[in-house]
Amino acid sequence: MELSFIPYRIQCRHPFGIARSTHEYYDVVYVYLQENGFVGRGEAAPSSRYSETIELVLSRLENCPTYFDDISNPELGMEKLVPFAGGMKSLEAAFSMAVFDVWTQKQKLPLYSYFGVEAAVAPVTSFTIAIGELDSIPEKIKEAEPYAILKIKLGTKNDKEIIDTVRDCTEKPVRVDANEGWDLQTALEMCEWLAEKNIEFVEQPLPADQLDKTAILRSSSPIPIFADENCMTSQDIPTIAHAFHGINIKLMKCGCLLEAKRMIETARKHDLQIMLGCMVESSVGITAAAHLSPLVDYADLDGNLLIDNDPYTGVSVINGQIVLPKGNGLGVEVKNVSGLK
């Protein structure tokens, strides 16, 4: 089995603003595992929020062996590769995608079959409206017409104006994400106000190190509170379950498709609702996550819809509904982009 990789810059359709940063592009790395004519593909989309950078990912890959023994099963493949990720979850995620892709191709199975799920029950995905100029919101909402649910990024001084502008444009279901941007008093006031605006739930309103305050918010909020930055892996769930109504699982945080499945199972045991989310990624990472989407309550798998130079095809969205690709493995295919496989 041969390992190779290549960095790639994905360009945002609009500047992508959240409470702590704004980006016009993101750098990702594609990881390939080739075995007996099959190509397994993975994507690492590192986030500085978790102390990961493109430079660190490339450094680890440059010091990774080029050849490994052939994969007899995905778990063994991950055991071989994870130590070379140096603890970086985005790189572990890329390894996981590539391992499962090549293995399920060899087995002539779509990836979702490995997890025992039915493609037809994949959920509707939300579409994200990032922080930006207020006067750009109507245009963004018009662009989001094909999508039934909106996710609005908050955590600014103008949050109420943002929501009022959104509600002037649409009555679609709306979820909001503050990305740790509020203090407790603001969160208490905003949750009451957002309930009046028919908002479904709020994601990560307080900084991750304020779990006790988040528990206070949960006890009084009229709308559900979901954990994002507070919930990296399944080990976090028992500690945070009292402070949230639900969690957001992302492959780039948990590091492995198998760990994402464990998170789903653990969350169910703690009576938590489950959303499957993403970073801004291309169709490789989004498609990998989408294969697990029939197992969750909500999906926010729009990262590939937010960029204008996606070099792969895979999962699609039709009338807001996630449609898993036909074919074996991940089901992704490269467009005519030089250097990519």
C-alpha positions as CSV (number, residue, x, y, z in Angstrom):
1,M,0.0,0.0,0.0
2,E,1.4,3.3,-1.1
3,L,0.8,6.6,0.7
4,S,0.9,10.0,-1.0
5,F,-0.5,13.5,-0.3
6,I,-0.9,16.9,-1.8
7,P,-2.0,20.3,-0.3
8,Y,-4.8,22.2,-1.9
9,R,-6.4,25.6,-1.3
10,I,-10.2,25.8,-1.3
11,Q,-11.7,29.2,-2.0
12,C,-14.8,30.4,-0.2
13,R,-17.7,31.7,-2.3
14,H,-18.0,34.5,0.3
15,P,-15.6,35.5,3.1
16,F,-16.5,33.0,5.8
17,G,-16.8,34.8,9.1
18,I,-17.4,33.4,12.6
19,A,-17.1,34.9,16.0
20,R,-13.3,34.6,16.2
21,S,-12.1,34.9,12.6
22,T,-12.9,35.4,8.9
23,H,-11.4,33.5,6.0
24,E,-11.4,33.9,2.2
25,Y,-9.8,30.5,1.8
26,Y,-8.8,27.4,3.7
27,D,-5.8,25.1,3.1
28,V,-6.5,21.3,3.2
29,V,-4.4,18.3,2.4
30,Y,-5.5,15.3,0.4
31,V,-4.1,11.9,1.5
32,Y,-4.1,8.9,-0.8
33,L,-3.7,5.2,-0.2
34,Q,-3.2,3.1,-3.3
35,E,-3.4,-0.6,-3.2
36,N,-3.9,-3.1,-6.1
37,G,-5.3,-0.4,-8.4
38,F,-7.7,1.0,-5.8
39,V,-7.3,4.6,-4.6
40,G,-8.5,5.6,-1.1
41,R,-8.9,9.3,-0.6
42,G,-8.9,11.3,2.6
43,E,-9.0,15.0,3.5
44,A,-7.4,16.9,6.4
45,A,-8.9,20.3,7.1
46,P,-6.9,21.6,10.1
47,S,-8.3,24.3,12.4
48,S,-6.2,26.7,14.4
49,R,-8.9,26.5,17.1
50,Y,-7.5,23.1,17.9
51,S,-3.8,24.1,17.5
52,E,-3.6,22.5,14.1
53,T,-2.1,24.1,10.9
54,I,-1.5,23.1,7.4
55,E,2.3,23.3,8.1
56,L,2.0,20.8,11.0
57,V,0.0,18.4,8.9
58,L,2.4,18.5,6.0
59,S,5.4,18.1,8.4
60,R,3.9,14.9,9.8
61,L,3.2,13.5,6.4
62,E,6.6,14.3,5.1
63,N,8.0,12.2,7.9
64,C,5.5,9.4,7.3
65,P,6.6,6.1,5.5
66,T,5.6,5.9,1.9
67,Y,4.8,2.2,1.9
68,F,2.7,0.1,4.3
69,D,1.6,-3.5,4.3
70,D,-1.7,-4.1,2.5
71,I,-4.8,-3.5,4.6
72,S,-6.6,-6.6,5.8
73,N,-9.2,-4.6,7.8
74,P,-9.8,-0.9,8.5
75,E,-9.1,-1.2,12.2
76,L,-5.7,-2.6,11.6
77,G,-5.0,0.0,8.9
78,M,-5.8,2.8,11.4
79,E,-3.5,1.2,14.0
80,K,-0.7,1.4,11.5
81,L,-1.3,5.0,10.5
82,V,-2.6,6.9,13.6
83,P,0.8,7.1,15.3
84,F,2.1,9.1,12.4
85,A,-0.6,11.8,12.9
86,G,1.1,13.1,16.0
87,G,-2.2,13.6,17.7
88,M,-3.6,15.9,15.0
89,K,-7.3,14.9,14.6
90,S,-7.6,16.3,11.2
91,L,-4.8,14.1,9.9
92,E,-6.2,11.1,11.7
93,A,-9.5,11.8,10.0
94,A,-7.8,11.9,6.6
95,F,-6.1,8.6,7.3
96,S,-9.4,7.1,8.4
97,M,-11.2,8.3,5.2
98,A,-8.5,6.9,3.0
99,V,-8.3,3.6,4.8
100,F,-12.1,3.0,4.8
101,D,-12.3,4.2,1.2
102,V,-9.8,1.8,-0.2
103,W,-11.0,-1.1,2.0
104,T,-14.7,-0.8,1.1
105,Q,-13.8,-0.4,-2.6
106,K,-11.9,-3.7,-2.3
107,Q,-15.0,-5.3,-0.6
108,K,-17.2,-3.8,-3.3
109,L,-19.3,-2.0,-0.7
110,P,-20.4,1.6,-0.3
111,L,-19.0,3.0,2.9
112,Y,-22.5,3.4,4.5
113,S,-23.1,-0.3,4.2
114,Y,-20.1,-1.0,6.5
115,F,-21.9,1.0,9.2
116,G,-25.1,-0.8,8.6
117,V,-27.2,2.2,7.5
118,E,-29.6,2.9,4.7
119,A,-28.7,5.6,2.3
120,A,-32.4,6.6,1.8
121,V,-32.8,7.9,5.3
122,A,-30.0,10.5,5.2
123,P,-31.3,13.8,6.7
124,V,-31.8,17.3,5.4
125,T,-28.7,19.5,5.8
126,S,-28.6,23.1,6.9
127,F,-26.9,25.8,4.9
128,T,-24.6,28.3,6.7
129,I,-24.9,32.1,6.4
130,A,-21.6,33.3,7.9
131,I,-20.9,36.6,9.6
132,G,-20.5,39.5,7.1
133,E,-22.0,42.8,6.1
134,L,-25.6,43.1,7.0
135,D,-26.6,44.2,3.5
136,S,-25.1,41.0,2.1
137,I,-27.6,38.8,4.0
138,P,-30.5,39.0,1.6
139,E,-28.3,38.0,-1.3
140,K,-26.9,35.0,0.7
141,I,-30.4,33.9,1.6
142,K,-31.4,34.1,-2.0
143,E,-28.4,31.9,-2.9
144,A,-29.6,29.5,-0.2
145,E,-33.0,29.1,-1.8
146,P,-32.4,25.3,-2.6
147,Y,-31.8,24.6,1.1
148,A,-34.7,24.1,3.6
149,I,-32.8,25.0,6.8
150,L,-30.4,27.8,7.5
151,K,-27.6,28.0,10.1
152,I,-26.7,31.6,11.0
153,K,-23.3,32.4,12.5
154,L,-23.6,34.8,15.5
155,G,-21.3,36.1,18.2
156,T,-21.1,39.7,17.2
157,K,-22.4,43.1,18.6
158,N,-25.1,43.0,15.9
159,D,-26.6,39.6,16.5
160,K,-30.2,40.8,16.8
161,E,-29.9,42.8,13.7
162,I,-28.6,39.8,11.9
163,I,-31.5,37.7,12.9
164,D,-34.0,40.4,12.2
165,T,-32.6,40.8,8.7
166,V,-32.8,37.0,8.2
167,R,-36.4,36.9,9.4
168,D,-37.3,39.8,7.1
169,C,-36.1,37.6,4.2
170,T,-37.4,34.1,5.2
171,E,-39.4,32.1,7.6
172,K,-37.4,28.9,7.0
173,P,-36.2,27.0,10.1
174,V,-33.1,28.6,11.5
175,R,-30.3,27.4,13.8
176,V,-27.7,29.6,15.2
177,D,-24.0,29.1,16.1
178,A,-22.3,31.6,18.4
179,N,-18.9,29.9,18.3
180,E,-18.1,30.6,21.9
181,G,-18.9,34.3,21.3
182,W,-21.2,35.1,24.2
183,D,-20.9,35.5,28.0
184,L,-23.6,34.0,30.3
185,Q,-25.7,37.1,30.6
186,T,-25.8,37.7,26.8
187,A,-26.6,34.0,26.2
188,L,-29.5,34.1,28.7
189,E,-31.0,37.1,27.1
190,M,-30.3,35.9,23.5
191,C,-31.9,32.5,24.0
192,E,-35.1,34.1,25.3
193,W,-35.1,36.5,22.4
194,L,-34.2,33.8,19.8
195,A,-37.1,31.6,21.0
196,E,-39.5,34.4,20.0
197,K,-37.8,34.4,16.5
198,N,-38.6,30.7,16.1
199,I,-34.9,29.5,16.3
200,E,-34.5,25.8,16.5
201,F,-31.4,25.6,18.7
202,V,-28.2,27.4,19.6
203,E,-24.7,25.9,19.1
204,Q,-21.8,26.6,21.5
205,P,-23.0,29.9,23.0
206,L,-20.2,30.1,25.7
207,P,-16.5,29.4,25.7
208,A,-15.6,25.8,26.1
209,D,-13.9,26.5,29.5
210,Q,-17.2,27.8,31.0
211,L,-19.0,24.5,31.4
212,D,-20.6,25.4,34.7
213,K,-22.1,28.5,33.3
214,T,-23.3,26.6,30.2
215,A,-25.1,24.2,32.6
216,I,-26.9,27.3,34.1
217,L,-27.9,28.4,30.7
218,R,-29.2,24.9,29.8
219,S,-31.4,24.8,32.8
220,S,-33.2,28.0,31.8
221,S,-33.0,28.3,28.1
222,P,-36.3,27.9,26.2
223,I,-34.4,26.4,23.2
224,P,-31.9,23.5,23.1
225,I,-28.1,24.1,23.5
226,F,-25.7,22.1,21.4
227,A,-22.0,21.5,22.1
228,D,-19.4,22.0,19.5
229,E,-16.0,23.1,20.9
230,N,-16.9,21.4,24.1
231,C,-17.2,18.0,22.5
232,M,-14.2,16.6,20.7
233,T,-14.5,12.8,21.3
234,S,-16.7,10.2,23.0
235,Q,-14.7,10.7,26.2
236,D,-16.0,14.2,26.5
237,I,-19.7,13.3,26.4
238,P,-20.2,12.0,30.0
239,T,-18.5,15.1,31.4
240,I,-20.6,17.6,29.4
241,A,-24.0,15.8,29.0
242,H,-25.5,17.7,31.9
243,A,-24.8,21.1,30.3
244,F,-26.2,20.5,26.8
245,H,-29.2,19.1,25.0
246,G,-27.1,17.9,22.0
247,I,-23.7,17.6,20.4
248,N,-22.1,18.4,17.1
249,I,-19.8,15.6,15.8
250,K,-17.1,16.5,13.3
251,L,-14.6,14.2,11.8
252,M,-11.9,16.9,12.0
253,K,-12.4,17.0,15.7
254,C,-12.8,13.3,16.6
255,G,-10.3,12.0,14.1
256,C,-11.9,8.8,12.9
257,L,-15.0,7.4,11.4
258,L,-15.1,4.7,14.0
259,E,-14.8,7.4,16.8
260,A,-17.6,9.3,15.2
261,K,-19.7,6.1,15.4
262,R,-18.7,5.7,19.1
263,M,-19.8,9.3,19.7
264,I,-23.2,8.6,18.3
265,E,-23.6,5.5,20.4
266,T,-22.4,7.3,23.6
267,A,-24.6,10.4,23.0
268,R,-27.7,8.1,22.6
269,K,-26.9,6.5,26.0
270,H,-26.9,10.0,27.5
271,D,-30.1,11.0,25.8
272,L,-28.4,13.7,23.7
273,Q,-29.5,14.9,20.3
274,I,-26.9,14.5,17.6
275,M,-25.9,16.8,14.8
276,L,-23.2,15.8,12.3
277,G,-21.2,18.9,11.2
278,C,-18.1,19.9,9.4
279,M,-15.4,22.4,8.8
280,V,-15.2,24.2,5.5
281,E,-14.1,21.2,3.5
282,S,-14.3,19.8,0.0
283,S,-16.4,16.9,-1.1
284,V,-14.0,14.3,0.1
285,G,-14.4,15.2,3.8
286,I,-18.1,16.0,3.5
287,T,-18.9,12.8,1.7
288,A,-17.1,10.7,4.3
289,A,-19.2,12.3,7.1
290,A,-22.4,12.0,5.0
291,H,-22.1,8.2,5.1
292,L,-22.8,8.4,8.8
293,S,-25.6,10.9,8.5
294,P,-28.5,8.4,8.5
295,L,-27.6,7.7,12.2
296,V,-28.0,11.3,13.5
297,D,-30.9,13.7,14.1
298,Y,-29.5,16.8,12.3
299,A,-26.9,17.4,9.6
300,D,-24.8,20.5,8.9
301,L,-22.8,19.1,6.0
302,D,-22.5,22.1,3.8
303,G,-18.7,22.8,3.8
304,N,-18.4,21.8,0.1
305,L,-21.3,24.1,-0.8
306,L,-19.5,27.1,0.6
307,I,-16.5,26.9,-1.8
308,D,-16.2,27.6,-5.5
309,N,-13.3,25.3,-6.5
310,D,-14.3,21.9,-5.1
311,P,-12.0,19.4,-7.0
312,Y,-14.1,16.4,-6.3
313,T,-17.7,15.1,-6.7
314,G,-19.4,12.9,-4.2
315,V,-22.4,13.5,-1.9
316,S,-25.1,15.8,-3.4
317,V,-27.9,17.8,-1.9
318,I,-31.3,17.8,-3.7
319,N,-34.0,20.0,-2.2
320,G,-32.0,20.2,0.9
321,Q,-31.8,16.4,1.3
322,I,-28.4,14.6,1.5
323,V,-28.1,12.1,-1.3
324,L,-25.2,9.6,-0.9
325,P,-23.2,8.8,-4.0
326,K,-23.6,5.5,-5.8
327,G,-20.6,3.3,-6.1
328,N,-18.2,1.6,-3.7
329,G,-16.1,3.2,-1.0
330,L,-16.6,6.9,-0.4
331,G,-18.0,7.3,-3.9
332,V,-15.9,10.4,-4.6
333,E,-14.4,11.2,-8.0
334,V,-11.8,13.7,-8.9
335,K,-12.5,16.4,-11.5
336,N,-10.0,17.4,-14.1
337,V,-7.5,19.0,-11.6
338,S,-3.8,18.5,-12.1
339,G,-2.0,16.5,-9.5
340,L,-5.0,15.2,-7.7
341,K,-6.1,11.5,-7.7
